[in-house]
Amino acid sequence: MLRLPPFEYHAPKSIAEAVALKAEYGELAMYVAGGTDLFPNMKRQQFTPQNLIGLRKIPELFQLVFDQDGTGLTLGAGVSLNEVAEHPDILKNYPALAKAASLVSAPQLRNMGTIGGNLCLDTRCTYYNQSYQWRKALGFCLKKSGDTCWVARSSPKCLAVSSSDCAPVMVALEAEFCLASPAGEAVKTRIVPASEFYKNDGANFLNKTADELLVSIRLPTYYSGKSGIGWKMNYRKLSRRNAIDFPLLGVATAFRQKDNGDCAEARIVLGAVGSSPLRADEAEKILQDGSLTLERIEDAVQAAAKLAKPLDNTDMTLSYRKKMASRFITEAFNEVLKV
């Protein structure tokens, strides 16, 4: 049986206290909210912090505030995934985010897991998410203590996969992340667009320093106007099982239609096909300022599917995952556009 290594637990009551503790303990400490991913990783000795800084008693992290003037939503990083999935205003205004949150793991874990935890989820790999003894017998990889990427031995960087369901949606919706870090006795904040928060390197996958804490997520306003004209959005997920499993492919789409039904703006982001969410720029250009015909959608699907280049770093066969890319992108389009 895998057991948690020993650690000291700290329970700060403010963001300032939390980041001060991180500054004090440095690399010997990690933040924890729900812990649904961190604790299993600690059992496998992928992380071995001597101090855990618990975030459950910091009220600012659990706020969910819609602006009265309708300019957007501020979502605390500690808000549970179930609350994101079931909140009526999020279901109405950000249905793709609610759907993505609802597809993470299982209800019990969504009650504990947080939106911030899912957005900062550690990248995953067949050769990394194993017990310490297994990894030691094979030889440690680039992501943890080694000098070889076992997915592609000649690769200069780690190829572990981004497996967050909510991250592709945040990139598609052009969210902004607020990060806090210590500045002497004060706290300084930094705003990072979701598109710049993720880096396509499995071992160094976040634009976030070790002492920074994700505090909140800012989402702009999205709405659907009369006759369904306006913004429409969706999220589709491929996994072996409907519950528990991490995505093998995630497809986030957001479209803004003109009064005549043409596409005014398109955003298409793929998850779980690289070490970061990948935006399908070429596919978006095909749809931009044009009618949403079946032929144009098919061209966009093929352009987006080119981003999916499966490697031996997760579940299912490479050929199946490649084949499913175009199918799930098509289904994501069709569901949101009701083609």
N, C-alpha and C positions, 0 to 999 in steps of 0.2 A: 504494500500500500504506500502510495506517495503521500508524504506529510509536508506541511508547511515548515520551513526553516524558522528558527527563533527570530523574533523582532520585537522592538518596543513600539507601542502605539501611542500617537499623540493626537489630541482632539482640539485643535484651535477653534476659536469662535469668531474669527474674522479673517478676511483675506490678508490683511497686514500681518497677522500672527502666523498664518500658514506659510507665506513666502519668507518670513523671517526664520522660521524653523528650517525651511529648505536651505536657506543661506547658511544657517548654522551647521547643519549636518552634511551639506553638499552631496557628493556621490553616494553617501551611505543612507540616503533617504529617498523615498518616492511618495508621490501623492496617491491617495486611494479614495474613491467615492463608493461605487457599487462593488468593485473588486471582482466582477464576474469573469473578467479575462486575466487580471493581474494575479489573483490567487492560484489558478491553475498553472500559470507560467512560473510562479514562485515554487510550486511543488516540483516542477521539472527543472528547477535551478537555472532557468533562463534569466531570471532576476533574483538577486539575493540581498535585498536591502536590509540593513540592520534597524532602520526606523521607517515606519509608515505614518504619513501625515494624513489623518482622516479628515474628510471635508464635509461630513454629514451635519455638523453643527454650525455651518456658515450660512446664514439665511439668504445672503445676496445670491448665492449660487442656485437657489431653488425658486427664483422669481420667474414668472411668465407674464410679460406685460405687452399688451397691444396698445399702440399709441392712439390717443383719442382723436387725433387729426387724420388717422388712417394712413400714416406714412410707413408703418411697418410693425415688426414684432421683435422684442428683445427677449431672448430665451436663455435663462440661466443654465450653465453647463451641468448643474446637478439635477436638473429636472429629469424624472425617470422616463424611460422609453415608452412605458405604458401611458403616461400622461400625455406625451407628445402624440402617440397613436390615437388616443381617444378624445382629446380636447376638441370640443365642437367647433371652435373658431379656427383651429389648425386644420381640421377636416374640411372646413369650408374654404379657407383662403390658401392653404398650402397642402392640398391633398396628396401630392407626391411625397412630401416629408412624412405625413401621417402614415402613409402606406409603407414606406421604407422602415419606419420605426416599428410598425406592427409585424414586420417580417423578420425581425431580429430574434433569433433563438426561440425561447418559449415563454409563456406568460409569467411564470415564477421568476425567471431571470430578467425579464423586462421590468418587473416591479423593482428589482434591485439595480439593474444596469441604468446608466445615465446617458443622456445625449452627448455630453462631453466625452465620456469614456468611449462611446462608439466612434466619435469623430477622431479620437486619438488612438484608436485600436492598433495594437502592434501588428505589423505585417506577418504573414503566415507562410510556411513552407513545409513540404513533406520531410525535408531533412533537418528542419529546425524544431518543429513542434513534436518533439520526442523526449523521452526520459534522458536524464543526464548520462546514464550508463550506455544507452543506445548511441547517443551523439559522440561519446568518448570512444566507443569501439570503432565507429566509422571514421572519426576524425572531425574535430570541431570545424564549423563552417565560418564564412565571412561575417555572418550576422552575430556570431557569439564565439569569440576567442580564437578563431581559426584564420587561415589564409586562403581557403578554397571555397568557391561556390559550387556545391555538388550538383546543382541544376545544370550548370554549364561551366566546366572546370577552367576554361580559358577566360571567363568573364571577369573584368576588373572590378565589377560591383556586384552587390548582393541582388538576387532576383526574387526575393520573397514578395508575396502578393498582398496588395492592399485589399482587405476583406471587410471593410466597413460598408454597411448598407446605406447609411445616411450621408456619407461623404460625397458620393456622386451627385446626390440631390442638392446639397449645399453649394457645390460648384456650379451646377446648372442654374440655381436660383441666385447666384452671385451674392452669397452671404458674406458677412464680415465677422471675423473672430477677434474678440478682445482678450489679450493676454496680459497678465500682471506679473511683475517681478520686483524683488527688493531694490530699494534705492536708499541705502542708509536706514534711517528709521521710517522712511516713507515708502510708498508704493508707486511705481511707475507703470503705465499701461502702454500697450502697443496694439494697433489695429492692423490686422492682416487679412486681405481678401482670401476667400476660400480657395480660389484658383492658385494662390501663391503659398498657401499653407502646406501643401503636399509636394514632396520631391520624389522623383522617380528613381529612388535608390532604397532597396529593401532594408538596409541597415541604418540608413540616415534619412528617414522618410518624412520628417516633419520640419517645417520652418519654425522651430520652437526650441529655445535653449532649455537645458535641463532644469534651470531654476524657475522657468516661467510656468504659470498656471493659467489654463484656459478658464476664463471667468464667465463669458457670455457669448452668444451668437446673435448677430443682428441681421434680420431678414427684411428686405424692402417689400413694399406692398405689391401684391399680385391680385388681380381681380378678373372676373369674366363679366363682360358687359351684356347688353341686350342681345337676345337670340344666340347666346353662346359665343359672341364675338368678344375677344379680349385674350386673356392668358388661359392656357390649358396646360396641364402638366400630368406626368405619370412616372411610375417606377415599376420595373419588372425585374424579377430575380430568378436565376437558375441555381438550383441546389439539388442534391440527391434526395433530401426529404424536405417536406414543407416546414418542419419545425427543427430547431436546434442547430442545423447546419449553417456554416458560413456560405456566402455566395460564391459560386463558380463563375458567375457573370451577373453584373448589375447594369441596368440601363435606365438612366434618368433623362427624361425629355421635358422640355418646356417650350411652348409655342405662343406667340402673340399674333392674332389674326386681325387683318384690316376689316373694315365694314363690308367689303365685297367678298370676304372669306379668304383672300390671299394671305400668304405668310409674311408678316411684317418683320418677325424676328424668330429665330430658332436656336435652341440650345440643346445639345445632345452630348451626354457624358457617359462613358463606360467605366464600370468598376470591376475589380477582380480580374483584370486582364493585364495589369502591370503593377508596379510598386506604388503607383499613385492613381487616382482617378484620371482618365484620359478624355479630353474634350475633342469631339469629332469636328474639327474646324471645316474640313472640306465638305462634309455632309451638310453642315449648316449653311455653307455658301450656296449649295445646290438648291436649298429650299427658300433662301432669302429672296424676298420681293417677287415671289412667283406663286402661281396657283398650286394648290396641294393635290395634284393629280396622282393617280396610281403610278404612272411612269416616273414622275419626279420623285415620289416617295421611294420607289424601288432603287433609283439611282443613289439617293441619299443613304439607303440601307446598305448598299454594297460599299459605298465609301466609308461608312462608319464601321462596318464589319472588318475592314482591312486593319483596324487597330488591334483586333483580337489575334494575337499570335501565341497560342497556348504553348506552355513549356511544362516539363515534368516537375511541377512544384506544388501541385494540389490534386484534388480528387478527379476521378473519371479520366477517360482516354483523351489524348490530344485531338484526335480527329473528331470525336463527338463534340467536344467543347467548341472547336472551330465551326462545326456545322450549326450548332445551336446559336452562335452569335448573330447571324443574319436573321434567323427565325425569331429570336427574342426581341431584336431591334424592331422588326416588322410588327410584332404583336404590341410592343410599346407604342408605336405610331398609331396603329389601328385602334387601340383601346381609347386613346386620348382624342383622336380625330373622328372616332366612330365611322371608320371607312367600311 
